[in-house]
Amino acid sequence: MKHKQEIQASRETLQKLWEGGVSGLKLLEDHTAAIDSFLAARFAELSEGDLGLTLVALGGYGRRELFPFSDIDLLLLHSPRVKGAALEKATEAILYPLWDAGLEVGHSVRTVSQCIKDGKHDFHLQIAMLDARKIAGSEKLFVDLAAKYKRKFIDGRRKDFLKNMQAERENRARQFGGHSFQLEPSIKEGRGGFRDIQSMLWTARVVYGLKKLSDIEESGIFRAADREALEDSFNTLVMIRNRLHYLSGRKNDQLFFEHQEEIATALGYRATSGKLGVEVFMQEVYGHLQNIAITTDLFFEHIHETIGPGRAGQDDGELEKGLAVIHGRIHLTDLKLLPEKPHLLLKTFRHRARTGLPIHFQTRQVISLNLDLVNDSFRSSRRAAALFFELLVAAADPLPPLSAMLETGFLSAFIPEFGSLESLAQHDVFHVYTVDRHLLQTVRELRILADEQKRVFTELRSFNVLYLAGLLHDIGKGRDGDHEKIGAEISLAVGKRLSLSEEELSDLEFLIRNHLYLSHVAQRRDLEDEEVVFQCAELIGNRDRLNMLYLLSIADARATGPKAWSEWKGALLQELYLRVAPVLDQSEIVDPDLEQAARWMRGQVSEIINDTSPEELAFLPDDYLLGFTVQEVVGHLGMRQKLEENKALVMPADHADHWSVLVVSCDRSGFLSRICGTLALNNLSVLSARINTWGDGTIIDVLEVKPVFRNTFREQDWQALDRDINLALENRLGLAHRLATKKITRRSEPGLEHRQYSTNVKVNNDVSSKYTLIEVFAEDQPSLLYNITRTMADFDLNIAKAMISTREGQLIDVFYVLDANGDKLSGASYLDELRQALLFASS
């Protein structure tokens, strides 16, 4: 008990130091010293004299980098003569107090020979012993371990170590991601985290005998500025990791969303024009992670060049004067040419795009040191523009050369407007990349679409405009205001410098100003409404712009992340494109004869049913008949016959990336609100709804849904949904109170900062000649759709169609409605009353 209290007291002292402002390396050193002192005292209590035992700190503890809740890695090293009871006694004396205090302890009990034997098959043990430090016990035993370890794993083993380290780095990249811009980055194992720095230091020690960053600088591998920047990044991550451990109350090295917000608030980051405080904070975090990633990558390239196997030289040779491929990497070979021929800098990246070969690390450093050559004259030269567009358009994969441009600083030097986007975070669950990386990824997606959408691509007049739009479409982010409008104005200045024609400038400005337009229309409007199609065609103007906007819309969504793109959204976009394209291709459009089409449908259904004439099917509305196949209509009629046994019949269907739920019932007040509430109760999110009411009062509703959680179609409890829908329609299910318990409470959490979306309701009578459109913009919560539709039921509105979409955490519900008489909504006071009621329901 005394020992437990002693440890707890030291940890409480440590936390008070942290709360008092000790947040960096000093906290780790104090923590390490406290554990050292405790363990040395416990070891001294074992017995007098040399017991043939040594207590050794390994890993982070060995490096004196003991974070608040990190594992304490220990090795109890013993001579072969110490066995059985003596070892058990030592283990109990040293480890039990740590366990009793709730500390995480990684421990092993080994002889020197066992350490060497186990290290042969365990690379993690090898690198843990690199940081071995004696805490107490036999100096002779520890020196013996160090000497044998050196002979076995270091002397003459540099290449083996490097090979194993490279495999370890590749495995981490597979597990934690190959870039530094994860939504919730691991600052320990992720790219640019602590493990990258440690891997570099371990390798420097084994290969060159260099133990510290200052040693690497003195060797000439680093410049002083590189070492200073790396130390700054390391110290920042230490401060963040300490806070992360205390906030979590446990070992945690991943910056989850809620912790990002808490740390940003605690460290005093505040919102600026166009950016949340947490986004300002994360921009700095990503900058530090990227700095560590780039610097350590350069180090490992140097190491591989020095002692690695090297690449075959089949690609070697001069590319042009001043540029060559040497051992499979692109080199600037004559630096004296740069002042006279600064375009060699840009040509380096163009050759990276053409050949697919990496740029040598020293050449990348040279480029970073000569960015002053990228001046106004360089940026405005037609030669530079031609090289840049060749790189964008001609590359088999434009991402590697663009990434190299970004990482060397060349991209922001060439397009200064890009600089404010570097490492800019977007604090939502949709964007898996920072803004700069998202834009680069968009260009890559456009290149992929060049193969997937060959017909559309071959019709384009200018590839240059499309690829540049992909690179610049979010250039207005991080500023206060509408990023599409701001970005459109910025893009004009960039396009002029790049020598675009007036027509190309107009197209570029249009694409960036409207890069979200097609997605918004596809997800928020009734695509079967010809008025919507004509309005879309009128805005776009010509087929070339439609093609470019369509391709950019797909690439942008794909590059945003899996939550922003799905086959469902892709199908909607394609449907809109295929509807708008013929309008732009023809000078005159003849409206189809919808009445004739409906009569034909009734005739087909009548033939299948046999004993029913087309006239007897007059209760089936034309709009309904034109929205389903003949077989679907026949199926619905069959389900209607079974309604006597149930209030509703529910039939789910799997459509791969989303599901549909067909509900057949009889018309009743608040029907849709009960269905939406029950779906939310069963963890199903509504994408869209088609509501059809037959002349005899039968309701045919088809709702496209997706699961809130990652369960499969088979795992979803469809019987529970069927039961709950019938209970709700029988007024035997309290939806309001059940949904209240599921309500998102995130906004009410104290001390957290969130992007605030003001609730807004728009009533529009201009989009459709037949329906009134009601658009509701609000923060997402499970009960939102239920509350909105219940309010509409209170106003006795008929909902014909509903589309639900999400943009960066904001839910956007669009409803096509009529009043109780089947007319569009009218009357200023009535519309205002409805708007106020919906605002209340959505807040």
Sequence and secondary structure as in RCSB ss.txt:
>XXXX:A:sequence
MKHKQEIQASRETLQKLWEGGVSGLKLLEDHTAAIDSFLAARFAELSEGDLGLTLVALGGYGRRELFPFSDIDLL
LLHSPRVKGAALEKATEAILYPLWDAGLEVGHSVRTVSQCIKDGKHDFHLQIAMLDARKIAGSEKLFVDLAAKYK
RKFIDGRRKDFLKNMQAERENRARQFGGHSFQLEPSIKEGRGGFRDIQSMLWTARVVYGLKKLSDIEESGIFRAA
DREALEDSFNTLVMIRNRLHYLSGRKNDQLFFEHQEEIATALGYRATSGKLGVEVFMQEVYGHLQNIAITTDLFF
EHIHETIGPGRAGQDDGELEKGLAVIHGRIHLTDLKLLPEKPHLLLKTFRHRARTGLPIHFQTRQVISLNLDLVN
DSFRSSRRAAALFFELLVAAADPLPPLSAMLETGFLSAFIPEFGSLESLAQHDVFHVYTVDRHLLQTVRELRILA
DEQKRVFTELRSFNVLYLAGLLHDIGKGRDGDHEKIGAEISLAVGKRLSLSEEELSDLEFLIRNHLYLSHVAQRR
DLEDEEVVFQCAELIGNRDRLNMLYLLSIADARATGPKAWSEWKGALLQELYLRVAPVLDQSEIVDPDLEQAARW
MRGQVSEIINDTSPEELAFLPDDYLLGFTVQEVVGHLGMRQKLEENKALVMPADHADHWSVLVVSCDRSGFLSRI
CGTLALNNLSVLSARINTWGDGTIIDVLEVKPVFRNTFREQDWQALDRDINLALENRLGLAHRLATKKITRRSEP
GLEHRQYSTNVKVNNDVSSKYTLIEVFAEDQPSLLYNITRTMADFDLNIAKAMISTREGQLIDVFYVLDANGDKL
SGASYLDELRQALLFASS
>XXXX:A:secstr
 HHHHHHHHHHHHHHHHHHTT  SHHHHHHHHHHHHHHHHHHHHTS SS  SEEEEE HHHHTT   TT  EEEE
EEE TT  HHHHHHHHHHHHHHHHHTT  EEEEEE HHHHHHHHHH HHHHHHHHT EEEEE HHHHHHHHHHHI
IIIITT HHHHHHHHHHHHHHHHHHH SSS  SS BTTTSTTSHHHHHHHHHHHHHHH   SHHHHHHTTSS HH
HHHHHHHHHHHHHHHHHHHHHHHTS   B  HHHHHHHHHHTT   BTTB HHHHHHHHHHHHHHHHHHHHHHHH
HHHHHHHS    STT EEEETTEEEETTEEEE  GGGTTT THHHHHHHHHHHHH   B HHHHHHHHHTGGGS 
HHHHT HHHHHHHHHHHHH SSSHHHHHHHHHHTHHHHHSGGGGGGTT    SSS  S HHHHHHHHHHHHHHHH
HHTHHHHHT S HHHHHHHHHHTTTTTTSSS HHHHHHHHHHHHHHHTT  HHHHHHHHHHHHTTTHHHHHHHHS
 TT HHHHHHHHHHH SHHHHHHHHHHHHHHHHHH TTT  HHHHHHHHHHHHHHHHHHH S      HHHHHHH
HHHHHHHHHSS  GGGGTTS HHHHTTS HHHHHHHHHHHTTTTT SEEEEEEE SSSEEEEEEEE  TTHHHHH
HHHHHHTTEEEEEEEEEE TTSEEEEEEEEEESSS  TTTS HHHHHHHHHHHHTT   HHHHHHTT   GGGST
T        EEEEESSS SS EEEEEEEE  TTHHHHHHHHHHHTT EEEEEEEEEETTEEEEEEEEE TTSS  
  HHHHHHHHHHHHHHH 
